[in-house]
């Protein structure tokens, strides 16, 4: 979340007015409270991930009827339902205000998201937000196109750069758990390539809720201090600041740090995000479910998942029945089954075969929540309640060939995006009903 005052406009980026998101899975860190009512002229939602697109926060702001700017049609529809006037912008489509230009920049990934250039007579900055920039060549492309559109020949005054290569998914899908040196190096290269005269480390202002300490020890490989240290070594001519909640920077023919915002109160606490990726606790379900909900899971498996797997089978290109393990863990412990899948049917048997092709594990209450629309796949995945691993390949003349198989095959019946949108609409209607 960020607050910008420029040329008479108040702009609120990715509002997160509460202390938590993802159904309480994450908490804003460090904790803070606002001692004045925020009245933005523009609200910018860069993308639909819940730490940037918080429906409860938007519901509060929508009653004051500001304009919401976003690249995502779904976010726009939700915002209209909550009372906003909505402006959908494409990449490189400038929003021209009196003395100020907002220019969205692309993310080179599957997520509909963008960063944002802000340009005025006082200077220009680039807030990368969470955008995936891939390579230095992509960064140069974005800078060059933005300069042409803005009529700007100078270097960036300020780049608020993405820096933390988060590892919130890798440990639970059988990926690497150690320090991602190559990803760390790449983020530094991308920052340097902006050519900015000043840098602020942006994003990753959260920790896990109490009781989920192992996530804090596996998700955050590095610290802002480490990244700032390395960036200063690579760009000794530039100023590099670590982002701080409540800190103020002034851009006017250069960048300088101002006084702390007197309307933000920050709670001091030790940082729990100490990277010690040594532990991955067993899958366990902390919640009870009703008997009827258990039956609902079995119906979903047979009526939704199994037919979807049969439809997807040909695309995997295995040429044989595929052996999938499924572990559903309730409060009483795990229930294991093996699914033999081909184009015609799914044959089920108890236990998980040792020579499986892929296995998914999920908590019973997590699966119930997704089916019912109370949760989405991201909540249970990031919460460690959804695990997956796979060994999917075929033997070819020149060696082994990986096949196009989704690590979490439950998505074949209900896609990640579909589960998220269904959950959001449920939240919206509940908020409007109160």
N, C-alpha and C positions, 0 to 999 in steps of 0.2 A: 504494500500500500504506500502511496506517495501523494503529497500535497504540493501543488505548484501554484504560485501567484505570479502572473506575467501579464503585462500590458492591461491591467485592470480586470483580468479574468482569474477566477479561482477554479482550478482543475484538480479533480480527485481521481487518482489512478487506482484501479482494482481495490475498491473499498472493502475493508475487513474491520468492521466496527466492534465485533465481539472479541472474545479472547480465545476462540477455538474455531476449528473448521474440520471438514470431513467427519461429520457426526461425532465430534469430540475426540477423534483419533489424534489430531495434532493441536498444539496450543501455540499461540503467538509468543515468540521469545525474543527479547525479554518481555514480560507482561507489561502492559501500559494501559492508561486510561486517558480519555480526552476531557478536558475541563472547559470546553466550549462546544457549542453545536456547530457542526460542519455544514455549511451552506454553499455547495459548489455550483458554479454555472454549468460546468461540463463534468460528466462522469465517464471515465474511460475504462472499459473492460477489455483487456488485451486478449483473453482467451477463456475457455470454459472450465479450466481446472478449478476445483473448489476453493483453493487458497487465493484465487484471483476473482472468482465469480461466486460471491457469497450471497445467496438469495435473501437471507434474513437482513443483511445490511442494505441490500438494494430495496427491500420492502420499506425500510425506514426512510430512505432517501427519495423513493419514488413518490411519496406523498407530497413532496415539495416541488415536483414536476420539473426537474432540470432535464437537460438533454443528455442522453447516453450515447456514446460513440463506441462502436465495436466492429470487428470484422466478421463476427459469427451470427448467421441468421437465426440460429436457435436462441442465442443469448438475447438477440433483438426482440424475438417474439415474447420471451419471458419478461423482458424489461417493459414492453408495451402493456402486458397484462398487469404489471405492478405500478403503472402510472407514468412512465417516462415517455418523452418524445425521443425517437430513436433515429440515429444517423448511422447507416452501414457504410463503412469505407473499405475499399479494396487497397491492396498494396500499392504504394506510391501515389495514391489519390489524395492530394493535399486538402486539408480543411483550412480555409482562409478566414481568419478573424481580423479584427481591426488591429493591425500592427503585429500580429502573431500568426504563424503558420504551424499547424500540426501535420506531420507527414508520416504515415504508417510505413514501416519497413518489414520485409518478409521474414518468415521462418521457413527454413528448408527442411520440412518434415511433414508428416501426415496431419498434425494438429493444425486446426484453423486458428492461427494466432499471429500477432505481430508485435514488433517493438515500435517505438515512436521517436521521431525527430521533433524537437521544438526549436523554432527559429524566429528570431526577432532582431531588431537593430542592436540589441545588447549582446547578442551572440547566439550560438546554437549548441544544443546538446543532443545526445542520443541515449535514450533509455532502452536498453536491449530487452528488458524484462526477462522472459524465459526463452527467447527465440533461439532456435538451433541454427547456427551459422556455418557449420560444417568445415569450412576451410578458409585460409587467408584470402584465396581468390574470391570467395563469396563475399567476404567483408569488403574487399576492394570494389567489387561490383555494386554493393549497396551504397558505399560512400560516394562512388562516382555518379550513380544515378540520382542520388539525393542532391548532390552539388548542382547537377544540371537542372533539376526541377526548382531548387531554391535560388538559383542564380548566385551560388556561393563558391568562391575560389579558395577560401582559407581552410585550414584544418579545423577539425572539431575543437570547440573549447572544452567540452566535457563529455566523457563517455561513462555512463553507468553500466558496468559490464557484468555479464553473467560469469560466474567464476567457479561455483561448487559443483563438481561432478557427482551428484547425489547417487547413492547406492541403495535406494529404498527397495528396489525390486530384485537385484541380482542374487542376494542370499536365499530368497525363497523360490527361485526358479532354477536352482542348481548352477548359478553363475559364480564368477570369481568374487571372493570376499576381501582380498588384500587391497593395498593402496593402488589406485588406478593411475600410475605414473604417466602413461601415454595420454590419457584424457586430461589430466592436470596440465601437462605440457601444451596440449592443443588449446585449452582455454587461455593460457598465457599468450600463445601465438596469436589467437584471435583478438585479444585485447590490444596487443602491441600493434597489430595491423591497422587498427582504427586510426592511428596517427594522432590521437587526441593529446592535448596539452595537459589535461587533468583527468583523473580517474576516480571513481567511487565504486567499491565492490557492492554489487546489488544482488538481491534475491536471497533465498534460504533463511528468511527470518522466522523460523519456527523450530520447535522441538516436539517430541512425542509427549502425549499426556502421561501423567503419573501412572506407574505400574507397567510401563512398556520400555524399561530401561535398555533392554538388549537392542531395541531399534536405534536408540540414540548412540549406541556403541558400534553400530554397523552401517548406518546410513550416511554419516557425514565424514568423509575421508580426511578432509583438511580443514583448516581454520582460515578466517579472513586475514589474520595476521600473517600466516604463511604465504598466502597468495599476494598480499600487499608487499611483503618482503621480496618475493621473486619478481614481481612486476617492477619494483623500484630498481632491482639489479639489472633488468632488461631495458628499462627506460629511466636512466638516472636523471634525465633532463625534465621529467614530468613530475607533477605532484600526484600522490596517491593517497586517498583517504579510505579508511574502513567505514562502512555504513554503520551509523548508530541511530537507534530510535530516538526521535526528538531533535536530532542534529539539523542544522540549517546551513545551506550553502547559497551564496549570492553570485549570480552570473551577470556581469556588467563589464564588458571589455576586460575579461579575465574572470577567474573564479577565486573566491575567498570564502573561508568558513566564518559563519556568523554566530550570533548568540544562540543558545539552545531555545527551542520553542517553549514559551512559558505556558502553553495550553496543553502540553503533553507531560504526563507524570509517568515515570518509568520505575518499576519495582526492581531493585537490585537483588540479584541472586547469582549463585555459581552456575556456570554453564554446564549442563549435564551431557553435552554432546562430545564426549571423550571417545575417540576412535580406538576401540579394542575389539576387533572383529573375530572373537574367539568362540562365541557361543551362538547356538541356534536352538532354542528350546523346542521340545516336542510340540506338535500341533495339539492344541487343547481348546475346548469350547467352554467359555466362562458363563454362558447363559442357558437357561432352560427354554424348551419349546413345548407347545401343546401337542397332544397326540394328533389332532387334526392337521397340524402343520407338517408333521412327519409324513402323513399320508399325501399331503400336497407335494412334497418333494418326490415321492415315488411316482406320482402321476406326471410330474414335470419331466422326470427322467424318461419315462416310457412314451409320453405323448409329444415331447418337444426335443429332448436331447438325442435319443436313439434315432429317430427319423432324420434329424439334421446330420448326424454322423454318417449315416448311409448315403445321404446326398453328397457329402463332402468326400467320400472315400475315393472316388475315381481321381479327384484332383491331387491326392497324395502320391499317386503313381507308384505304389508299392507292389501291385500285381499279386497280392495275396491278402488273406484276412489279417487285419491289424489288431494287435493285442494291447488294449488300454486298461490300465489299472485305475480304480477309483476308490479313494478312502474318504469316508464321511465320518467326522469325529463329533460325537455328541458328548454330553456330560458323563455318560457311562463309559466312554471310550470309543475306539475306532470300529467302524464296520467296513470291511474290505470286500471288493468284488472285482472280477475281471470281465471286460467287455470285448468279445471277439466281433470285429466289425468288417463287413463287406458291403457290396452295393445293395444287397437284398435284405439283410436283417442284422440285428445285434443279438448275439448269443451271450447270455450272462451266466457266470458261475461264481461261487464263493471264493474268497481269498484273492491275492494278487500273485500272478505268475512271475517266477524269477526272471524269465526272459521277455518281460514286457517291452513294448516299443515306447510307451509314454505312461506316466502316472500323474494324476492330479489328486491332491488332498485338500479338503475344505471343511470348515466347521459346519455342523448342522444348522446352527442358528444363523450363520453367515449366509448359507445357501437359501434358507427360508427368507431372510431379509431381502436378498436380491430378487427372488421370485415374486415377493409381495410388493416390491417397489420401495421398501423402507431404506434399503442400502443399494449401492451399486458395486460392480466388481472391483473398482479401485479401492473402495473402503476396506473390503476384506483382504485384498491383495496387499495393500500398504500396511494393514494392521497385522500381517503375518498369519492370517486365518485362511489363506489360500496359498498352496504350495504346488509346484510343478517341476517335472524334469522329463527329459525325453532322450531316446536313443533311436532316432528315425533316420535311416539311410538305406540306400540300395547299393548293390555291387555292380559297378560298370567296368568296361574293359580297361580303363586307365585308373581304376581305384574305386574308392567309396564316394558316393554322391549323396549329399544331404537332400532331403525332400521338403517341399513346402508345407510343413505341418505346423499349426499354431501350438505353441507350448502349452497353452491353457485351452484345451479342446472344448471346455464348457461354453466358450464364446461362439461356437458353431451354432448353438441353439438360441443364444441371446448375446448380441454383440456388446462390446464394452460401451460404445456410444449409446446404444439403445437402452441399456440398463441405467446409464447416467441420466438420459433425458426423461425416462419414466420416473425416476426418483425426484428429479427437479420439479416436474409438474405436480407431483404429489405434495412436495413442500410448498409450492406456490399456492395451491388451493387451500392447504391447511392454514397458511399465513393469512390469506385473504378472508378466511372464515372466522378469524379471531377478532 
